[in-house]
Amino acid sequence: MGILVEAEVNKLGTEVKATLKTASTSRIYFLDNLKVLLALLVVLDHVAQPYGPGGSGWWIASDPQSPIDFLVLGLFMAVISSFFMGLFFMISAYFVPGSLDRKGPAKFIRDRLVKLGVPIPIFMFAVFPIMGYLLFHYGQPVINFYSDYINIFGPQYKLNFGHTWFLALLLIFSAVYVAYWLVKRPSANVKRAFPGNMAIVTFAMAMGLISFVVGIWAPMNSWVLQDLFEPYHLAQYAMLFAAGIIAYREGWIDAIPGATAKLWSRVAILMVILLPVVIIVTNGKDFSAGLALFAGGLTLASFFGSVWEAFMCVSMCIAMLSLFKNRFNYQTPIMKAMADNSFTVYLIHIPIIVFLQYLLIGVAIDPLIKFTIVGAIGIPLAFAISHYVIRRLPYAKYILG
């Protein structure tokens, strides 16, 4: 009898451990899958740069656009750029408290410096200069070009963070949280319920108002400190980073109420529908001017644009987290491979898609078709180069995960 009881206890313990393991890994599954989608959206946003609005500062000069090109790609870029980087910050922050608790501040910061810090100088001092030289200064003495490139005090300097600003800002946010953690160790004893709808509205409205106020002096796409950060979006990123940490401590990401998810999914759809309406109301018939509704300044257009983007961002964060938790909480071998390579793809996609965009310069086809071609080739090519080349380099997995 005692043997039977002991066997049942051992069986129960095994089942409990298996359940806990499944729960913990399933949570990672849907967040991994969501990070893959966000990485794809970042790539597609950059693919669209020369073919839609906002391409004036891109590596490749903008193609002439028809109203249809401007409308389709303009709406696409406005919607995805309203939330994908903010949600990236939120998901990244979600893993910070547990990692810090396990490793302690010294090892946590050291690991962060390796994963987030090492790629930054590689791109700033090697990848971007090579791209700039080949695209714009080929034939010029290399030493002259490079000295001008890295001289931040000269009139022609080009040194900037590029898309690695995300890594630098994430490193800064992580360091700030470590300082907070050292001063006030967070308690996990009391769990609060998922925020109610009024709290979410207040959060979104605060985000929009802060962005609007910042935009009076620093409009959207105004970057500072060698493109380290964009003041206009700093509130969104900081607030969602904090939300990700709190969500981990409170268990919110695993516990979004169904009614809340349904409501804010509808709000997200409504925000998409309202975008062209807001543009028309605030900027008349000129759609190209309408896409400058986020441009900043003390204007009605800037106010509506800032509030629209905040509600678009918050509603999409809730909707996407709930959708992926309920529908994509699993992982096939292909999905796992994509998840393993998503961070590397974020890092390496710029030179890949710029090369493809360069090949299509002067080709007499519609910009929307160019967008489709570059996206269809660039995305699988970036994943293939990441999986079969970059991540197989010595020490690469130590940095890239």
WORAKA-V141072 format. One record per residue. N is the residue number from 1. PHI is phi in radians with two decimals (NA if undefined). OMEGA is omega in whole degrees, -180 to 180 (NA if undefined). NEAR is the number of other C-alpha atoms within 12 Angstrom. Layout:
N;PHI;OMEGA;NEAR
N;PHI;OMEGA;NEAR
//
This chain:
1;NA;180;7
2;-1.08;179;8
3;-1.14;180;9
4;-1.14;179;10
5;-1.09;180;11
6;-1.08;179;12
7;-1.12;179;13
8;-1.14;179;14
9;-1.09;179;14
10;-1.10;179;14
11;-1.12;179;14
12;-1.10;179;14
13;-1.08;178;14
14;-1.09;180;14
15;-1.14;179;14
16;-1.11;179;14
17;-1.07;179;14
18;-1.13;179;15
19;-1.12;180;14
20;-1.13;179;14
21;-1.12;179;14
22;-1.09;-179;16
23;-1.09;-177;18
24;-1.21;-179;18
25;-1.27;-180;17
26;-1.14;178;24
27;-1.11;178;32
28;-1.19;-179;30
29;-0.96;-173;31
30;-1.26;176;33
31;-1.27;175;41
32;-1.06;-180;35
33;-1.12;179;35
34;-1.19;177;38
35;-1.12;176;38
36;-1.08;179;35
37;-1.04;-180;32
38;-1.11;177;37
39;-1.10;178;35
40;-1.10;180;35
41;-1.16;176;32
42;-1.06;180;38
43;-1.06;-178;43
44;-1.13;177;37
45;-1.09;179;40
46;-1.30;174;41
47;-1.07;-176;45
48;-1.35;-171;46
49;-0.89;-177;40
50;-1.38;-174;39
51;-1.89;179;44
52;-2.41;179;39
53;-1.20;176;38
54;1.55;-176;34
55;-1.66;-174;25
56;-1.13;-179;17
57;-1.75;-177;16
58;-1.45;-178;28
59;-1.05;-178;31
60;-1.83;-179;31
61;-1.06;-178;25
62;-1.15;172;28
63;-1.36;172;32
64;-1.04;-174;24
65;-2.04;171;29
66;-1.46;177;20
67;-0.98;180;21
68;-1.17;177;20
69;-1.00;-178;31
70;-1.11;-178;33
71;-1.17;-175;26
72;-1.13;-177;26
73;-1.26;177;36
74;-1.12;178;36
75;-1.13;179;33
76;-1.02;-177;31
77;-1.20;180;34
78;-1.13;-178;39
79;-1.22;-174;34
80;-1.23;-179;34
81;-1.26;178;36
82;-1.26;-173;41
83;-2.38;-167;35
84;-1.16;180;39
85;-1.30;176;40
86;-1.07;179;41
87;-1.19;174;41
88;-1.02;178;44
89;-1.09;-178;38
90;-1.14;-180;39
91;-1.16;178;39
92;-1.05;-180;40
93;-1.16;-178;38
94;-1.02;-178;33
95;-1.59;-177;32
96;-1.20;-175;38
97;-1.06;180;36
98;-1.11;179;25
99;-1.13;179;25
100;-1.15;179;30
101;-1.07;-177;23
102;-1.30;-171;13
103;-1.59;-171;17
104;1.47;-172;20
105;-1.11;-176;27
106;-1.15;-179;18
107;-1.19;179;16
108;-1.06;-180;27
109;-1.12;179;28
110;-1.07;179;22
111;-1.13;178;25
112;-1.11;180;34
113;-1.11;179;26
114;-1.23;-174;24
115;-1.25;-176;27
116;-1.65;-174;35
117;-1.45;-175;27
118;-1.11;-178;25
119;-1.10;-174;33
120;-1.08;179;32
121;-1.14;178;24
122;-1.06;180;20
123;-1.35;-178;29
124;-1.15;-171;31
125;-1.86;-180;24
126;-2.27;-173;21
127;-1.14;-178;28
128;-1.12;176;33
129;-1.06;178;33
130;-1.09;178;24
131;-1.07;-179;29
132;-1.09;-180;32
133;-1.15;-177;25
134;-1.17;-177;21
135;-1.43;-169;22
136;-2.18;-171;18
137;-2.29;-178;19
138;-1.07;-178;17
139;1.80;175;13
140;-1.25;175;16
141;-0.94;-174;13
142;-1.05;-176;17
143;-1.13;178;16
144;-1.15;179;18
145;-1.07;-174;25
146;-1.20;179;28
147;-1.14;175;22
148;-1.17;-177;23
149;-1.13;-174;29
150;-1.59;-179;25
151;-1.46;-176;18
152;-1.26;179;16
153;-1.65;-180;13
154;-1.53;-177;12
155;-1.29;-175;12
156;-1.94;-174;15
157;-1.13;179;19
158;-2.17;-176;29
159;-1.05;177;32
160;-2.74;-177;31
161;-1.34;-175;33
162;1.02;-179;38
163;-1.33;177;34
164;-1.37;174;34
165;-0.98;180;31
166;-1.06;179;35
167;-1.14;-179;33
168;-1.12;-179;32
169;-1.21;177;36
170;-1.12;177;37
171;-1.15;179;32
172;-1.13;179;26
173;-1.04;-180;31
174;-1.11;179;38
175;-1.13;177;27
176;-1.10;180;21
177;-1.17;177;32
178;-1.06;178;32
179;-1.07;177;19
180;-1.10;-179;18
181;-1.09;180;22
182;-1.22;-179;16
183;-1.40;-176;11
184;-2.36;-180;10
185;-1.11;-179;18
186;-1.10;178;23
187;-1.71;178;15
188;-1.81;-175;16
189;-1.31;-175;10
190;-1.91;178;10
191;-1.87;178;17
192;-1.74;180;17
193;-1.20;177;18
194;-1.02;-176;27
195;-0.99;176;25
196;-1.33;-175;19
197;-1.11;179;22
198;-1.17;177;13
199;-1.14;179;15
200;-1.17;177;26
201;-1.05;179;24
202;-1.08;179;18
203;-1.06;-179;27
204;-1.15;-179;34
205;-1.15;178;29
206;-1.09;178;23
207;-1.06;-179;35
208;-1.14;-178;35
209;-1.18;179;30
210;-1.11;179;31
211;-1.07;179;40
212;-1.08;-179;39
213;-1.12;179;28
214;-1.07;-178;29
215;-1.16;176;34
216;-1.08;-179;25
217;-1.79;-178;22
218;-2.32;-177;26
219;-1.08;175;30
220;-0.95;-179;34
221;1.26;170;25
222;-1.67;-176;24
223;-1.83;-178;24
224;-2.25;176;19
225;0.96;-179;18
226;0.98;179;24
227;1.08;177;22
228;-1.20;177;27
229;-2.70;179;30
230;-1.86;-175;30
231;-0.92;-177;29
232;-1.00;-176;37
233;-1.68;-175;42
234;-1.08;179;36
235;-1.09;179;31
236;-1.02;-177;43
237;-1.15;-179;38
238;-1.15;-178;35
239;-1.16;-180;31
240;-1.33;173;36
241;-1.09;177;35
242;-1.09;179;32
243;-1.11;178;38
244;-1.14;178;35
245;-1.14;180;34
246;-1.12;180;31
247;-1.06;177;34
248;-1.16;-177;31
249;-1.09;-175;29
250;-1.66;-178;25
251;1.26;-173;27
252;-1.29;-175;26
253;-1.11;177;36
254;-1.48;-172;30
255;-2.34;177;24
256;-1.27;-179;30
257;-1.04;-179;24
258;-1.03;180;19
259;-1.13;179;17
260;-1.14;180;27
261;-1.08;-179;33
262;-1.13;-179;22
263;-1.08;-175;24
264;-1.35;170;34
265;-1.17;177;27
266;-1.19;176;21
267;-1.10;179;30
268;-1.06;178;31
269;-1.09;179;20
270;-1.09;179;21
271;-1.10;177;31
272;-1.10;180;28
273;-1.13;-176;17
274;-1.32;-175;24
275;-0.97;179;37
276;-1.11;178;32
277;-1.15;179;24
278;-1.07;-180;33
279;-1.08;-178;33
280;-1.14;-177;22
281;-1.12;-174;20
282;-1.62;-175;25
283;-2.32;177;25
284;1.22;-172;17
285;-1.56;-176;16
286;-1.45;-176;18
287;-1.14;-180;28
288;-1.09;175;27
289;-1.26;-180;25
290;-1.06;180;30
291;-1.26;174;37
292;-1.66;-178;30
293;-1.14;177;39
294;-1.67;-170;44
295;-1.17;177;31
296;1.78;-177;32
297;1.61;-179;25
298;-1.53;-177;23
299;-2.31;177;22
300;-1.12;179;21
301;-1.06;180;31
302;-1.12;179;38
303;-1.10;-180;33
304;-1.10;179;37
305;-1.10;-179;46
306;-1.16;180;44
307;-1.19;178;36
308;-1.00;-177;40
309;-1.10;-180;45
310;-1.11;180;43
311;-1.23;175;40
312;-1.07;-179;43
313;-1.10;-176;46
314;-1.13;-179;44
315;-1.15;179;39
316;-1.21;177;39
317;-1.04;-180;42
318;-1.15;-177;45
319;-1.11;-177;34
320;-1.22;178;36
321;-1.08;179;44
322;-1.17;-179;32
323;-1.04;-177;27
324;-1.23;177;31
325;-1.11;-175;30
326;-1.56;-173;23
327;-1.99;-174;18
328;-2.23;-179;25
329;-1.64;180;27
330;-2.68;-177;26
331;-2.63;172;25
332;-1.53;178;15
333;-0.99;179;11
334;-1.18;179;16
335;-1.10;178;24
336;-1.13;179;23
337;-1.09;179;24
338;-1.15;178;33
339;-1.12;179;34
340;-1.10;-175;29
341;-1.78;-173;40
342;-1.10;-180;39
343;-1.15;179;40
344;-1.14;178;38
345;-1.07;176;41
346;-0.99;-177;42
347;-1.23;-167;41
348;-1.72;-170;39
349;-1.22;-175;41
350;-1.01;-180;37
351;-1.08;-180;35
352;-1.18;-177;32
353;-1.29;177;41
354;-1.13;176;35
355;-1.05;179;25
356;-1.15;177;30
357;-1.12;179;36
358;-1.10;-179;27
359;-1.10;-177;16
360;-1.66;178;26
361;-1.09;178;23
362;1.46;177;16
363;-1.29;-171;15
364;-1.47;173;12
365;-2.31;-176;19
366;-1.10;178;24
367;-0.97;178;33
368;-1.11;177;30
369;-1.22;176;25
370;-1.06;177;36
371;-0.99;-180;36
372;-1.14;-179;25
373;-1.13;-178;24
374;-1.11;179;36
375;-1.15;-177;32
376;-1.17;179;20
377;-1.57;-173;24
378;-1.16;-177;33
379;-1.14;178;37
380;-1.11;178;24
381;-1.14;179;26
382;-1.12;178;38
383;-1.13;-180;35
384;-1.16;179;26
385;-1.12;178;26
386;-1.10;-173;32
387;-1.27;-172;28
388;-1.71;-178;18
389;-2.13;-169;19
390;-1.09;-175;26
391;-1.31;176;28
392;-1.75;175;19
393;-1.24;178;15
394;-0.99;177;11
395;1.19;-176;14
396;-1.11;-176;22
397;-1.19;177;20
398;-1.16;179;19
399;-1.55;-172;25
400;-1.54;179;32
401;1.50;NA;20
//
